[in-house]
Amino acid sequence: MKIDRVLLAHGSGGLMSQQLVEEIFKKEWNNSYLEPMLDGALLDLPAGRVVMTTDSFVITPLFFPGGDIGKLSICGTVNDLVACGAKPLFLSTALIIEEGLPMSDLIQIAQSMARTAREAGVQLVTGDTKVVEKGSADGIFINTTGIGVIAEGIDYRPQRIQPGDLVVVSGTMGDHGLAIMARREGLSFSTPVNSDCAPLFRIGQVLEAFGGNVRCMRDPTRGGLATVLNELARQSGRGIKVVEEDIPVNPAVAGACDMLGMDPLYMANEGKMVIVLAPERAAEILAELQKIDIAAEAAIIGEVRAEPAGLVLIETELGAERILGILEGEHVPRIC
């Protein structure tokens, strides 16, 4: 586009709005469902239970080591569908753009969304754009809604969790939260930390073959691992015990958190899953997960117990047990 910044007129619904949609969004996201440019997308869904999820992304900064708000908006919604046991199929999006956003940034974000959607095997099929006055937003806010279908025999509700089940994480904890905080605050470390932002559809593909041996799955985003474990304990009515030294943490993240007085177990992740498995096939499932790059560092970190119901215990490196509570307050704001 010849104009180098987004103007209020780009949200008017007139000629400049049409140019914005045609020259950026339709160009980057084009597919057979989007092509008719109707008020909604007409979708062909396979048999199965339909899952729908929605999320909004207000992260700052818009661009960060390992990703950007566009990539994040696709990964976040795709991963929510995967955590429900669904195969992600379609996404809608709504963008609230602040007047004055560089057009080059908007193009880069749109391209990132398209690239990540292709990687995840989903299609952006409908959307909406609004432009607000300068100072009314912070560059750009993005909402994405996703639709997926759950195959027969898949049921990842926390109520299925049983005593004796094993708790697995698909990789290191806290990478995204620390990467965002470091970029925001201008911190640098001898070993750079990148966000783990990634679409996790391949984890879903691996787990589908194991049917009911997968009890439940969640992505530990805001509030981190500790918060998700507490949610699962409360929703299942079970207790969970994890072992601190078994939880994978990038050494650079651990060192930075020690220096800053933060805990990586409460830091956000955008490319990891917490998975609860039946013990009979847990080792086999773990081995299959470790064959894919996004879960190469997957590890068993604990087990489910009957008691104490609704609580999470952590065995520290010194061998003592303590309650691992849910996040209180805001750990790192505007993280996703």
C-alpha positions in Angstrom: 0.0 0.0 0.0 1.2 3.5 -0.8 0.2 4.9 2.7 2.8 4.0 5.3 0.5 4.2 8.4 -2.9 3.1 9.3 -5.5 5.9 9.2 -8.9 6.3 10.7 -10.3 6.2 7.2 -9.1 2.6 6.9 -11.8 1.7 9.4 -14.6 3.7 7.7 -16.1 0.8 5.7 -15.4 2.7 2.5 -12.8 2.5 -0.3 -9.8 2.6 2.0 -11.2 -0.2 4.2 -11.7 -2.3 1.1 -8.2 -1.6 0.0 -6.8 -2.6 3.4 -8.8 -5.9 3.3 -8.0 -6.7 -0.3 -4.3 -5.7 -0.3 -3.3 -7.1 3.0 -5.6 -9.6 4.7 -7.3 -11.2 1.6 -3.9 -11.3 -0.1 -2.2 -13.1 2.8 -5.0 -15.3 4.0 -6.6 -16.2 0.7 -8.4 -19.6 0.5 -11.6 -21.0 -1.0 -13.7 -20.2 2.2 -12.6 -16.6 2.4 -12.7 -15.9 -1.4 -16.5 -15.2 -1.6 -16.0 -12.3 0.9 -19.5 -12.9 2.5 -20.6 -11.6 5.9 -19.7 -15.1 7.2 -17.9 -18.2 6.1 -19.8 -21.3 4.9 -17.9 -24.3 6.4 -17.7 -28.0 5.6 -17.2 -29.9 8.9 -16.4 -33.6 9.2 -18.3 -35.9 11.5 -17.6 -35.5 15.2 -18.2 -33.2 18.1 -17.5 -29.6 17.3 -15.3 -27.5 19.6 -15.3 -23.7 19.5 -12.9 -21.5 21.4 -12.1 -17.8 21.4 -9.3 -15.6 22.8 -8.0 -12.1 22.6 -4.4 -11.0 22.4 -3.1 -7.7 23.8 0.6 -8.5 24.2 3.3 -5.8 24.5 5.7 -5.6 22.7 4.0 -6.6 19.5 7.2 -8.3 18.3 9.4 -10.4 20.6 12.1 -13.0 20.4 10.5 -16.1 18.9 7.3 -14.5 17.6 4.9 -11.6 17.3 1.2 -10.9 18.1 0.1 -12.4 14.8 1.9 -15.8 15.4 0.7 -15.7 19.0 -3.0 -15.2 18.0 -3.0 -18.3 15.9 -1.0 -20.5 18.3 -3.1 -19.5 21.3 -6.4 -20.5 19.7 -5.0 -23.6 17.9 -3.5 -24.8 21.1 -6.8 -24.4 23.0 -8.5 -26.6 20.4 -5.7 -29.2 20.7 -6.1 -29.1 24.5 -9.7 -30.1 24.1 -8.8 -33.0 21.9 -9.9 -31.4 18.7 -8.3 -31.3 15.2 -8.1 -27.5 14.5 -9.8 -26.6 11.2 -10.9 -23.0 10.9 -10.2 -19.6 12.5 -11.9 -16.3 12.4 -10.2 -13.1 13.5 -11.0 -9.5 14.5 -8.4 -6.8 14.6 -8.6 -3.5 16.5 -5.9 -1.3 15.1 -4.7 1.9 16.5 -4.4 4.9 14.2 -0.8 5.4 13.2 0.3 1.8 13.3 3.0 1.4 10.7 1.6 -0.3 7.6 4.8 -2.4 7.5 4.0 -3.8 11.0 0.5 -4.6 10.0 1.7 -6.5 6.9 4.3 -8.4 8.9 1.6 -9.4 11.4 -0.8 -10.5 8.7 2.0 -12.5 7.0 2.9 -14.1 10.4 -0.7 -15.1 11.0 -0.9 -16.7 7.5 2.4 -18.5 7.9 1.5 -20.0 11.3 -2.0 -21.0 10.1 -0.5 -22.9 7.2 1.9 -24.6 9.6 -1.0 -25.6 11.9 -3.2 -26.8 9.0 -6.0 -24.3 9.7 -7.6 -21.7 7.5 -8.5 -18.1 8.3 -12.0 -18.0 6.8 -13.6 -14.7 8.1 -12.7 -11.6 10.0 -13.3 -8.0 10.9 -11.2 -4.9 11.1 -11.7 -1.8 13.2 -9.5 1.3 13.5 -9.6 3.5 16.7 -8.1 6.9 17.4 -4.5 7.2 18.4 -4.2 6.6 22.1 -7.3 4.4 22.3 -5.3 1.1 21.9 -1.7 0.0 21.9 -0.8 -0.7 18.3 -3.1 -3.6 17.6 -5.3 -6.0 19.6 -6.3 -9.3 17.9 -9.2 -11.7 18.7 -9.3 -15.2 17.2 -12.0 -17.8 17.3 -11.3 -21.3 16.4 -13.4 -24.3 15.3 -12.2 -27.9 15.5 -13.7 -31.4 15.6 -13.1 -34.2 18.1 -12.7 -37.7 16.8 -14.7 -40.6 18.3 -13.2 -41.9 21.5 -11.4 -38.7 22.6 -12.5 -37.2 25.9 -10.1 -34.8 27.7 -12.2 -33.6 30.5 -10.5 -33.2 33.9 -13.3 -35.3 35.6 -11.6 -38.3 34.0 -8.5 -37.9 36.0 -7.9 -40.8 38.4 -5.5 -41.5 41.3 -2.3 -43.0 40.0 -2.4 -41.1 36.7 0.9 -39.5 35.7 1.4 -35.8 34.9 3.5 -34.9 31.9 4.8 -31.5 30.6 5.8 -31.3 26.9 8.9 -29.2 27.5 10.6 -26.5 29.5 8.5 -24.1 31.6 8.6 -20.3 31.6 10.3 -19.4 28.3 7.5 -17.2 26.9 7.0 -15.2 30.1 10.7 -14.5 30.6 11.3 -13.6 26.9 8.5 -11.0 27.0 9.6 -9.6 30.3 13.2 -9.3 29.1 12.3 -7.5 25.9 9.9 -5.2 27.7 12.3 -4.2 30.4 15.4 -4.1 28.1 17.1 -7.0 30.0 19.8 -9.1 28.3 21.3 -12.4 29.4 24.4 -14.3 28.4 22.2 -17.0 26.9 19.2 -15.3 25.0 15.7 -16.6 25.9 13.2 -17.0 23.1 9.4 -17.4 23.5 8.2 -21.0 23.0 5.3 -19.7 20.9 4.3 -22.6 18.6 1.2 -24.4 17.3 0.9 -27.8 19.1 -1.3 -29.7 16.6 1.4 -32.4 16.3 1.0 -33.2 20.0 -2.7 -33.7 19.4 -1.9 -36.0 16.5 0.4 -38.2 18.6 -2.1 -38.4 21.5 -5.1 -39.2 19.4 -3.8 -42.8 18.8 -3.9 -43.5 22.5 -7.6 -42.7 23.0 -8.8 -43.0 26.6 -5.2 -43.4 28.0 -5.0 -39.6 27.7 -7.1 -38.3 30.5 -6.8 -34.6 30.1 -4.7 -31.8 28.5 -4.2 -28.1 29.2 -1.9 -25.4 27.9 -0.2 -23.6 30.8 -0.4 -20.0 29.5 -1.2 -17.1 31.9 -0.4 -18.3 35.5 1.9 -20.9 34.2 2.3 -24.6 35.3 1.3 -24.0 38.9 -2.0 -22.4 38.1 -3.0 -25.1 35.6 -2.2 -27.8 38.0 -4.3 -26.2 40.6 -7.2 -25.8 38.1 -6.9 -29.5 37.3 -6.8 -30.6 41.0 -9.9 -28.5 41.8 -11.9 -29.6 38.7 -11.1 -33.3 39.2 -11.5 -33.3 42.9 -8.1 -35.1 43.2 -4.7 -34.2 44.6 -1.6 -33.7 42.5 2.0 -34.1 43.6 4.9 -32.9 41.4 8.7 -33.2 41.9 10.5 -29.9 41.5 13.7 -31.4 40.1 11.7 -33.4 37.4 10.2 -30.2 36.0 12.2 -29.1 32.9 13.3 -25.5 33.0 15.7 -23.9 30.6 18.9 -23.0 32.7 18.9 -19.5 31.3 15.2 -19.1 32.5 16.0 -20.6 35.9 19.0 -18.3 36.4 17.2 -15.2 35.3 14.2 -16.0 37.5 16.5 -16.5 40.5 18.1 -13.1 39.8 14.7 -11.4 39.5 13.0 -13.1 42.4 10.5 -14.8 40.1 9.3 -18.4 39.8 9.3 -20.1 36.4 6.4 -22.3 37.5 4.2 -19.2 37.4 5.6 -17.9 34.1 3.5 -18.1 31.0 4.1 -20.6 28.2 2.7 -20.4 24.7 4.1 -23.7 23.2 3.7 -26.3 25.9 1.1 -28.7 27.2 0.3 -30.3 30.5 -1.0 -33.9 29.9 -2.4 -36.3 32.4 -1.9 -40.0 31.3 -3.1 -43.3 32.5 -0.1 -45.0 34.1 -0.3 -48.2 32.0 0.8 -46.6 28.8 2.5 -43.4 30.1 6.0 -44.5 29.2 5.0 -45.4 25.7 3.1 -42.2 25.1 6.1 -40.2 26.5 8.5 -41.9 24.1 6.2 -41.1 21.2 6.0 -37.4 22.2 9.7 -37.1 22.5 10.1 -38.1 18.8 8.6 -34.7 17.7 10.7 -31.6 18.0 8.1 -29.5 19.9 8.0 -32.2 22.7 11.5 -33.5 22.6 12.0 -32.5 26.3 8.7 -33.9 27.5 8.9 -35.3 31.0 6.9 -37.0 33.7 6.8 -34.5 36.6 4.3 -36.0 39.1 1.3 -38.1 39.8 -2.4 -37.8 40.8 -3.5 -38.8 44.3 -6.8 -39.2 46.0 -5.7 -36.8 48.7 -5.4 -33.9 49.5 -8.3 -33.3 47.2 -8.1 -30.1 45.2 -4.6 -29.3 46.3 -1.2 -29.4 44.6 1.9 -30.5 46.5 5.5 -30.0 45.3 8.5 -32.0 46.5 11.4 -29.5 46.7 15.0 -30.2 45.8 15.6 -30.6 49.5 13.1 -33.3 49.8 10.4 -31.3 51.7 6.8 -31.0 50.6 4.9 -27.8 50.4 1.7 -26.6 48.8 2.1 -25.2 45.3 -0.6 -22.5 45.2 -2.4 -20.8 42.4 -1.1 -17.5 41.0 -2.3 -14.5 43.1 -2.2 -11.1 41.5 -0.5 -10.2 38.2 2.8 -11.9 37.6 3.7 -10.3 34.2 0.9 -8.2 32.7 0.1 -8.1 28.9 1.8 -11.4 28.4 -0.5 -12.7 25.6 
